Amino acid sequence: MKNNLYYVILTLLALMVTRCSVDADSDIVKEADQTRISIFPSELLFMADGTTESGDVALDAIVTVNPYRKRDFNWLASLEEDSWASVVPITVDSDGLTEKGLSISVQPNPNYKRKMNLTIKLDDGTENSFEIVQIGDKADAFVNINDGITQLEFMADEIESKILSFDTNMDVYHIQIEEGVNWINVEDLGENRIEIIPDENTAENAVEREAKISIYVGTPETSEAVAVVTIKQLAPEIFSFIWGSSLPDHKNVGKANKMEKLGEGLFKIEAYFKNGSLRIGHYANEQRYPQYYLMIDGRIGVIENNVSDNKDVTIPAIDIDGMKTLLINLNTLQYTLERITTQNSMPDQVLSEYPTRSYIARDGTMKEWIVAAIRWDGGNINPKLGGKLVPSAQSASGGYNSNEELPQHVLDPKLNPAYEEAENGGLLQGDDTHGRIYTYSEMLTGVARGGIDGAINQTFPVGWQAGDMIIDAAGNEIVIDYVTNAMMTGDNSIDEANNPTLTWQLQGICPYGYHIANAKDWLDLAYAMSVESQGDSYPVSAAEITYKQFMTTSKGINNMAAWMRNTTHWQNTPIADGADAFGFNYFPTGFRYLKQGWQMYGLRKQVWVPLLYNETKAYRLNVVINNHAHTYVDMRNVDNGNAILPFRCVRNYKQETEQ
């Protein structure tokens, strides 16, 4: 039995060897029948100054012809006419062997990347081309569509245009619509802007359609890049609308919001809602029924038609206050709501630890303030949001002199323990009983940095710079701009209309439903003080309550500081008789400037105001000083990245619009 097995194994091995030999021999024969030309190195790359990647003035390359038979062919190398490269035949020593080759050199390239073909031709007419590539002094072409847009969506009956803008380093560009597409019209507006206008898609048998628009910049002869945008147009039967008292600007069907379709019967909308009712219309060609409405328990109710029985349907009010994503499923008649919030923002359960108080605003409404500095550290994260205060720091100490010294994060070896609080591995002992201090970007974005920014004069985060459009916590669409005192007219209504960032409600790391106290909130607080202060030893004049006065470099709003202080935490400094009852609960937390160090604990208070002065400066509320006669408060700019300050939060409010 063993002998038989041994015989079988030998037979199989013999067959395998025979098969392999035949296949290998066949490959050799096949290759030998072809004349092949190759070059080493295969990548012929040069730098802009004319040198190789390794800095040599020329690139020596070995030319190999038909390596399987080593047949000796004569060959000739040539370049394209008007070439910027040159070649010289040489012999190359390679591992002790002498090989035929070429020495390739190129001229410096002050323009864009360029390419050229090197052709090698044999006696028998066989030839092969190899690409020479040279990087240029000028950067390769690029094109980036602003706001990162990769798709535009149009409703079936939407013929209003949409404008795309793009950035590029090239002067030459052209627009190309996908071949065979005749329902998209594109107009070049110049200055890297194009206008896109679709035809209507309202035919009875119309279906959803899409096409691509390509933006080419540069030329193939210099350098070329392309950006592609998909244009989608919905079919008429997928219209879905939402309206009701829960949408302050869209109370009735005539002002309904169109929803985004995710799939058959699946729709989505992101909006600011308040507590109230919501109805949904899903129809085509003016067919208004059935309609739907949201019920309290996540179900969707149905109104089948416009008969009297359905007119008596009670549409319930639901608890929906805030910025939310609403997903509706008309297949299962269910919906879900999800908050739109900032990462690492203060959770609801922590909010109960903070006192709140309401103050009258200039328009007669009441604003709810959290009357304590925020001390939220982000919870179970490392690094933490912001930093603790250092009670021992009254005069400035522990500053980084320059960006070169400044650590980029709490684990950076450049971090100086003598300058840092123990939470970040330093030697200073901190406390956050009366609040924490934060970088401006931490407060806005919730990205924790342990109270250390990346530069002493830090530009604002991407998406938070002038020209960027944001939707704030109350659903307002606001284009960011820079604001200075010189822009203020003294008429608050005009100034707010001209400068929307005075009034924006940015959640930041405030609890959901609240926002960082903005310039309007602080001005309204001054108004509440003017109402309370009549007859007090420190009256606040209503005539001074303007942005122009508030943002001045001298005196600001007089006596406002006396109402922010209290007799518990401030001594030997002007305090209004009614300040304790007013209850703003200001504590002299001090602050930190990364360049100067921790300072003014127990003596002074500054807080962030979410308002931009220029690309590297934000506003702070200033000045509240202990042991000093100053009673005014003003808003002044301060270096972003250098200042680490506390802030206050105010409950969101939504102004009703006329219907």
SEVEXKE-808716 format. One record per residue (C-alpha): residue in three letters; x, y, z. Coordinates in steps of 0.2 Angstrom, whole numbers, padded with zeros to 4 digits, always signed. Example, Ala and Ser with C-alpha at 12.3 -4.5 7.8 and 13.67 -1.06 7.14 Angstrom:
! residues 2
ALA+0062-0022+0039
SER+0068-0005+0036
! end
This chain:
! residues 659
MET+0000+0000+0000
LYS+0014+0012+0004
ASN+0023+0008-0012
ASN+0008+0012-0022
LEU+0006+0029-0013
TYR+0024+0033-0016
TYR+0022+0029-0034
VAL+0006+0040-0036
ILE+0015+0055-0027
LEU+0030+0053-0039
THR+0019+0053-0054
LEU+0010+0069-0049
LEU+0026+0078-0045
ALA+0032+0073-0063
LEU+0017+0080-0071
MET+0018+0096-0061
VAL+0036+0099-0066
THR+0032+0094-0084
ARG+0018+0107-0085
CYS+0027+0121-0077
SER+0042+0118-0089
VAL+0031+0118-0104
ASP+0022+0134-0098
ALA+0038+0143-0094
ASP+0046+0138-0110
SER+0030+0144-0120
ASP+0032+0161-0111
ILE+0050+0163-0116
VAL+0046+0158-0134
LYS+0032+0171-0134
GLU+0042+0185-0127
ALA+0057+0181-0139
ASP+0046+0183-0154
GLN+0043+0201-0149
THR+0055+0216-0149
ARG+0054+0225-0133
ILE+0062+0242-0128
SER+0063+0247-0110
ILE+0072+0261-0100
PHE+0078+0261-0082
PRO+0073+0271-0072
SER+0055+0270-0079
GLU+0051+0287-0071
LEU+0060+0301-0079
LEU+0056+0315-0067
PHE+0065+0332-0065
MET+0063+0347-0053
ALA+0059+0365-0058
ASP+0077+0370-0057
GLY+0082+0357-0070
THR+0089+0344-0058
THR+0084+0327-0053
GLU+0075+0322-0037
SER+0092+0318-0030
GLY+0099+0335-0036
ASP+0109+0329-0051
VAL+0111+0340-0066
ALA+0107+0325-0078
LEU+0098+0308-0077
ASP+0107+0293-0083
ALA+0096+0280-0089
ILE+0099+0262-0096
VAL+0091+0257-0112
THR+0087+0238-0114
VAL+0082+0230-0130
ASN+0074+0212-0129
PRO+0081+0206-0113
TYR+0076+0188-0116
ARG+0088+0186-0131
LYS+0100+0200-0128
ARG+0100+0204-0146
ASP+0111+0219-0150
PHE+0100+0232-0160
ASN+0106+0249-0165
TRP+0094+0262-0159
LEU+0092+0281-0160
ALA+0084+0292-0147
SER+0074+0308-0152
LEU+0064+0321-0144
GLU+0049+0332-0149
GLU+0053+0348-0159
ASP+0057+0364-0149
SER+0061+0353-0134
TRP+0067+0359-0117
ALA+0076+0343-0114
SER+0092+0335-0122
VAL+0099+0318-0123
VAL+0116+0311-0126
PRO+0121+0293-0129
ILE+0132+0286-0115
THR+0138+0269-0108
VAL+0132+0266-0090
ASP+0141+0255-0077
SER+0128+0244-0069
ASP+0133+0230-0056
GLY+0150+0228-0065
LEU+0142+0227-0083
THR+0143+0240-0096
GLU+0125+0245-0103
LYS+0120+0257-0117
GLY+0110+0272-0111
LEU+0106+0290-0112
SER+0110+0305-0102
ILE+0095+0316-0101
SER+0095+0334-0095
VAL+0082+0348-0095
GLN+0081+0367-0094
PRO+0074+0376-0079
ASN+0055+0377-0079
PRO+0048+0394-0073
ASN+0030+0389-0078
TYR+0019+0375-0075
LYS+0022+0356-0075
ARG+0027+0350-0092
LYS+0029+0334-0101
MET+0038+0327-0117
ASN+0040+0311-0125
LEU+0057+0303-0128
THR+0056+0291-0142
ILE+0068+0276-0145
LYS+0068+0268-0162
LEU+0077+0252-0168
ASP+0085+0247-0185
ASP+0070+0236-0188
GLY+0057+0250-0186
THR+0052+0245-0169
GLU+0050+0260-0157
ASN+0044+0265-0140
SER+0040+0282-0131
PHE+0044+0287-0113
GLU+0037+0302-0104
ILE+0049+0315-0097
VAL+0040+0325-0083
GLN+0046+0341-0076
ILE+0039+0350-0061
GLY+0037+0369-0063
ASP+0039+0384-0052
LYS+0021+0388-0054
ALA+0009+0377-0044
ASP-0001+0364-0053
ALA-0019+0370-0058
PHE-0032+0368-0044
VAL-0051+0372-0044
ASN-0061+0371-0028
ILE-0080+0374-0028
ASN-0084+0386-0013
ASP-0093+0378+0002
GLY-0087+0361-0004
ILE-0103+0359-0015
THR-0103+0343-0025
GLN-0122+0342-0029
LEU-0136+0355-0032
GLU-0154+0349-0031
PHE-0169+0358-0040
MET-0187+0355-0037
ALA-0197+0349-0053
ASP-0205+0366-0055
GLU-0190+0376-0050
ILE-0182+0387-0063
GLU-0174+0400-0052
SER-0155+0400-0055
LYS-0142+0394-0042
ILE-0125+0402-0043
LEU-0109+0392-0040
SER-0092+0401-0036
PHE-0075+0393-0036
ASP-0057+0396-0032
THR-0043+0393-0044
ASN-0025+0398-0047
MET-0028+0398-0066
ASP-0035+0412-0077
VAL-0042+0400-0091
TYR-0057+0390-0087
HIS-0072+0383-0097
ILE-0088+0374-0092
GLN-0094+0358-0099
ILE-0111+0350-0097
GLU-0112+0331-0098
GLU-0114+0325-0116
GLY-0132+0323-0122
VAL-0140+0334-0108
ASN-0151+0348-0115
TRP-0161+0353-0099
ILE-0147+0363-0090
ASN-0142+0380-0095
VAL-0126+0388-0088
GLU-0121+0406-0089
ASP-0103+0412-0086
LEU-0104+0427-0074
GLY-0086+0430-0074
GLU-0075+0431-0059
ASN-0076+0412-0056
ARG-0095+0412-0055
ILE-0107+0402-0065
GLU-0126+0403-0065
ILE-0136+0386-0067
ILE-0154+0387-0073
PRO-0163+0370-0076
ASP-0179+0368-0087
GLU-0195+0363-0078
ASN-0197+0345-0075
THR-0216+0345-0074
ALA-0222+0333-0088
GLU-0234+0320-0083
ASN-0222+0306-0085
ALA-0207+0315-0079
VAL-0194+0306-0068
GLU-0180+0312-0057
ARG-0165+0316-0067
GLU-0147+0321-0065
ALA-0132+0327-0075
LYS-0114+0332-0071
ILE-0107+0349-0075
SER-0088+0350-0076
ILE-0077+0365-0072
TYR-0060+0364-0081
VAL-0046+0376-0077
GLY-0030+0378-0086
THR-0025+0369-0102
PRO-0018+0352-0105
GLU-0003+0361-0113
THR+0001+0370-0096
SER-0008+0362-0081
GLU-0026+0357-0080
ALA-0038+0353-0066
VAL-0057+0349-0065
ALA-0071+0350-0053
VAL-0087+0341-0055
VAL-0104+0345-0048
THR-0120+0334-0050
ILE-0136+0343-0054
LYS-0151+0334-0048
GLN-0169+0338-0052
LEU-0183+0330-0043
ALA-0199+0323-0052
PRO-0216+0332-0048
GLU-0224+0318-0038
ILE-0211+0319-0024
PHE-0216+0336-0017
SER-0218+0336+0001
PHE-0222+0352+0012
ILE-0223+0355+0030
TRP-0231+0370+0039
GLY-0239+0374+0056
SER-0238+0384+0072
SER-0222+0375+0076
LEU-0213+0384+0062
PRO-0213+0403+0066
ASP-0211+0408+0048
HIS-0222+0395+0040
LYS-0238+0394+0049
ASN-0249+0390+0034
VAL-0248+0380+0018
GLY-0246+0396+0008
LYS-0229+0398+0017
ALA-0224+0380+0018
ASN-0207+0373+0018
LYS-0202+0360+0005
MET-0194+0344+0013
GLU-0179+0334+0006
LYS-0183+0317-0001
LEU-0172+0303+0005
GLY-0182+0289-0003
GLU-0200+0283-0007
GLY-0211+0291+0007
LEU-0196+0296+0017
PHE-0193+0315+0020
LYS-0181+0326+0030
ILE-0180+0344+0036
GLU-0168+0354+0047
ALA-0176+0369+0055
TYR-0179+0379+0070
PHE-0196+0373+0078
LYS-0205+0380+0093
ASN-0219+0370+0103
GLY-0234+0369+0092
SER-0243+0359+0078
LEU-0236+0353+0062
ARG-0245+0347+0046
ILE-0237+0339+0030
GLY-0243+0339+0012
HIS-0237+0326+0000
TYR-0245+0329-0017
ALA-0243+0332-0036
ASN-0252+0343-0048
GLU-0261+0353-0034
GLN-0268+0337-0027
ARG-0269+0342-0008
TYR-0275+0326+0000
PRO-0271+0316+0009
GLN-0263+0327+0022
TYR-0253+0322+0037
TYR-0250+0329+0055
LEU-0238+0325+0069
MET-0245+0316+0084
ILE-0237+0317+0102
ASP-0230+0299+0102
GLY-0220+0298+0086
ARG-0235+0293+0075
ILE-0241+0302+0060
GLY-0260+0305+0058
VAL-0269+0306+0042
ILE-0282+0318+0035
GLU-0289+0308+0020
ASN-0299+0322+0011
ASN-0307+0339+0013
VAL-0324+0333+0020
SER-0333+0340+0035
ASP-0328+0325+0046
ASN-0309+0328+0043
LYS-0311+0347+0047
ASP-0315+0342+0065
VAL-0298+0334+0067
THR-0288+0341+0081
ILE-0270+0344+0077
PRO-0260+0342+0093
ALA-0246+0353+0099
ILE-0230+0344+0102
ASP-0215+0348+0113
ILE-0202+0352+0099
ASP-0193+0368+0104
GLY-0176+0371+0096
MET-0165+0367+0081
LYS-0171+0349+0076
THR-0169+0337+0062
LEU-0186+0330+0058
LEU-0187+0313+0048
ILE-0205+0307+0042
ASN-0209+0290+0035
LEU-0226+0291+0026
ASN-0224+0272+0023
THR-0225+0267+0042
LEU-0233+0284+0047
GLN-0220+0287+0060
TYR-0208+0301+0063
THR-0192+0305+0073
LEU-0184+0321+0080
GLU-0166+0323+0083
ARG-0157+0339+0090
ILE-0145+0349+0080
THR-0132+0353+0093
THR-0113+0357+0096
GLN-0101+0343+0100
ASN-0097+0342+0119
SER-0110+0355+0123
MET-0117+0355+0141
PRO-0130+0341+0143
ASP-0147+0344+0150
GLN-0144+0336+0167
VAL-0130+0348+0171
LEU-0141+0363+0167
SER-0150+0360+0183
GLU-0135+0365+0193
TYR-0135+0383+0186
PRO-0146+0397+0193
THR-0156+0407+0180
ARG-0165+0423+0180
SER-0176+0433+0167
TYR-0174+0451+0163
ILE-0184+0463+0152
ALA-0177+0467+0135
ARG-0179+0482+0124
ASP-0194+0475+0115
GLY-0203+0471+0131
THR-0200+0452+0130
MET-0191+0443+0144
LYS-0174+0435+0142
GLU-0168+0421+0153
TRP-0150+0421+0157
ILE-0139+0408+0166
VAL-0133+0419+0180
ALA-0117+0410+0183
ALA-0101+0408+0172
ILE-0100+0392+0163
ARG-0089+0378+0171
TRP-0093+0364+0159
ASP-0077+0354+0155
GLY-0084+0342+0142
GLY-0086+0327+0154
ASN-0076+0312+0150
ILE-0065+0319+0137
ASN-0046+0323+0137
PRO-0041+0336+0135
LYS-0054+0346+0144
LEU-0065+0360+0138
GLY-0056+0376+0144
GLY-0046+0377+0160
LYS-0049+0380+0178
LEU-0045+0397+0186
VAL-0030+0400+0197
PRO-0035+0409+0213
SER-0017+0413+0217
ALA-0015+0423+0201
GLN-0019+0442+0204
SER-0004+0449+0194
ALA+0000+0442+0177
SER+0013+0427+0178
GLY+0017+0412+0167
GLY+0016+0419+0149
TYR+0023+0411+0133
ASN+0033+0425+0124
SER+0029+0419+0106
ASN+0021+0406+0095
GLU+0037+0397+0094
GLU+0036+0394+0113
LEU+0017+0391+0114
PRO+0012+0372+0115
GLN-0001+0366+0102
HIS-0010+0355+0115
VAL-0009+0348+0132
LEU+0003+0334+0128
ASP+0015+0345+0118
PRO+0033+0344+0126
LYS+0034+0363+0124
LEU+0021+0364+0138
ASN+0029+0373+0153
PRO+0022+0365+0169
ALA+0026+0381+0179
TYR+0013+0390+0167
GLU+0000+0377+0167
GLU-0014+0371+0179
ALA-0013+0354+0187
GLU-0027+0347+0176
ASN-0016+0349+0161
GLY-0001+0342+0170
GLY+0005+0359+0177
LEU+0010+0365+0194
LEU-0003+0378+0197
GLN-0018+0374+0208
GLY-0034+0378+0200
ASP-0053+0379+0204
ASP-0068+0380+0193
THR-0082+0384+0207
HIS-0085+0401+0199
GLY-0083+0395+0181
ARG-0069+0390+0168
ILE-0061+0400+0155
TYR-0061+0395+0136
THR-0052+0399+0120
TYR-0064+0407+0108
SER-0064+0392+0096
GLU-0068+0380+0111
MET-0083+0390+0116
LEU-0089+0391+0098
THR-0085+0373+0091
GLY-0084+0362+0106
VAL-0067+0356+0100
ALA-0058+0354+0117
ARG-0040+0361+0118
GLY-0038+0362+0137
GLY-0038+0381+0136
ILE-0023+0382+0124
ASP-0025+0389+0107
GLY-0014+0386+0092
ALA-0007+0403+0090
ILE-0007+0420+0100
ASN-0015+0428+0085
GLN-0026+0414+0079
THR-0037+0416+0064
PHE-0055+0410+0067
PRO-0060+0392+0064
VAL-0064+0386+0046
GLY-0083+0390+0043
TRP-0082+0404+0056
GLN-0074+0418+0045
ALA-0080+0433+0036
GLY-0091+0428+0021
ASP-0096+0411+0028
MET-0114+0408+0031
ILE-0120+0399+0046
ILE-0137+0394+0053
ASP-0138+0399+0071
ALA-0147+0390+0086
ALA-0163+0400+0082
GLY-0163+0395+0063
ASN-0157+0412+0057
GLU-0146+0411+0041
ILE-0132+0424+0044
VAL-0117+0429+0034
ILE-0102+0432+0045
ASP-0095+0449+0044
TYR-0082+0460+0054
VAL-0090+0474+0065
THR-0082+0490+0071
ASN-0088+0505+0081
ALA-0086+0516+0065
MET-0100+0506+0057
MET-0112+0510+0071
THR-0125+0523+0067
GLY-0132+0525+0085
ASP-0149+0519+0079
ASN-0150+0501+0086
SER-0163+0495+0073
ILE-0152+0500+0058
ASP-0136+0493+0066
GLU-0144+0476+0069
ALA-0151+0476+0052
ASN-0134+0480+0044
ASN-0124+0469+0056
PRO-0133+0453+0059
THR-0119+0446+0070
LEU-0124+0458+0083
THR-0139+0447+0086
TRP-0134+0429+0081
GLN-0138+0415+0093
LEU-0123+0403+0093
GLN-0126+0388+0104
GLY-0107+0385+0106
ILE-0105+0374+0121
CYS-0120+0381+0130
PRO-0134+0369+0134
TYR-0146+0364+0120
GLY-0159+0378+0119
TYR-0147+0392+0125
HIS-0134+0402+0116
ILE-0118+0412+0120
ALA-0124+0429+0126
ASN-0122+0441+0110
ALA-0120+0459+0109
LYS-0139+0462+0108
ASP-0141+0452+0124
TRP-0129+0463+0133
LEU-0137+0478+0127
ASP-0154+0472+0132
LEU-0146+0468+0150
ALA-0141+0486+0151
TYR-0159+0491+0147
ALA-0165+0480+0161
MET-0153+0489+0172
SER-0160+0506+0166
VAL-0178+0500+0171
GLU-0172+0494+0188
SER-0160+0509+0192
GLN-0172+0523+0192
GLY-0169+0532+0209
ASP-0154+0521+0213
SER-0137+0529+0217
TYR-0130+0522+0201
PRO-0144+0525+0187
VAL-0141+0518+0170
SER-0147+0530+0157
ALA-0158+0523+0143
ALA-0151+0536+0131
GLU-0133+0528+0132
ILE-0140+0510+0127
THR-0134+0510+0109
TYR-0121+0499+0101
LYS-0111+0515+0096
GLN-0110+0519+0114
PHE-0107+0502+0120
MET-0093+0499+0108
THR-0084+0515+0111
THR-0066+0514+0117
SER-0070+0526+0131
LYS-0083+0525+0145
GLY-0095+0513+0136
ILE-0112+0512+0146
ASN-0110+0521+0163
ASN-0115+0513+0179
MET-0118+0496+0171
ALA-0104+0488+0181
ALA-0111+0493+0197
TRP-0127+0483+0193
MET-0117+0467+0188
ARG-0107+0467+0204
ASN-0114+0461+0221
THR-0109+0464+0239
THR-0104+0445+0242
HIS-0090+0445+0229
TRP-0084+0463+0227
GLN-0077+0474+0240
ASN-0072+0493+0240
THR-0079+0496+0223
PRO-0095+0505+0217
ILE-0110+0493+0219
ALA-0128+0499+0215
ASP-0141+0498+0230
GLY-0151+0486+0219
ALA-0137+0475+0212
ASP-0140+0460+0225
ALA-0158+0460+0221
PHE-0155+0461+0202
GLY-0145+0445+0205
PHE-0133+0445+0190
ASN-0121+0436+0201
TYR-0105+0442+0193
PHE-0089+0435+0201
PRO-0072+0442+0197
THR-0065+0427+0189
GLY-0050+0435+0181
PHE-0044+0428+0165
ARG-0028+0422+0155
TYR-0018+0429+0141
LEU-0007+0415+0135
LYS+0007+0428+0132
GLN+0005+0437+0149
GLY-0001+0423+0160
TRP-0015+0420+0173
GLN-0021+0436+0181
MET-0034+0447+0190
TYR-0043+0433+0200
GLY-0054+0441+0213
LEU-0051+0458+0205
ARG-0057+0460+0187
LYS-0069+0452+0175
GLN-0069+0450+0156
VAL-0081+0439+0146
TRP-0082+0434+0127
VAL-0094+0442+0116
PRO-0097+0432+0100
LEU-0093+0446+0088
LEU-0078+0448+0076
TYR-0068+0464+0074
ASN-0056+0457+0060
GLU-0049+0440+0055
THR-0039+0438+0072
LYS-0049+0448+0084
ALA-0065+0445+0094
TYR-0074+0456+0106
ARG-0074+0455+0125
LEU-0085+0463+0138
ASN-0074+0476+0148
VAL-0071+0483+0161
VAL-0077+0478+0179
ILE-0063+0482+0191
ASN-0062+0479+0210
ASN-0054+0493+0221
HIS-0057+0506+0208
ALA-0070+0519+0204
HIS-0074+0513+0187
THR-0093+0509+0184
TYR-0094+0508+0165
VAL-0094+0493+0154
ASP-0089+0493+0136
MET-0085+0480+0122
ARG-0068+0480+0115
ASN-0058+0469+0104
VAL-0045+0457+0110
ASP-0033+0445+0101
ASN-0041+0428+0097
GLY-0029+0414+0102
ASN-0021+0425+0116
ALA-0036+0428+0127
ILE-0044+0414+0137
LEU-0060+0420+0145
PRO-0077+0415+0152
PHE-0094+0418+0145
ARG-0113+0418+0149
CYS-0127+0409+0141
VAL-0145+0415+0136
ARG-0160+0405+0132
ASN-0164+0405+0113
TYR-0178+0417+0107
LYS-0187+0417+0090
GLN-0195+0433+0083
GLU-0212+0430+0076
THR-0214+0436+0058
GLU-0230+0444+0050
GLN-0240+0431+0040
! end
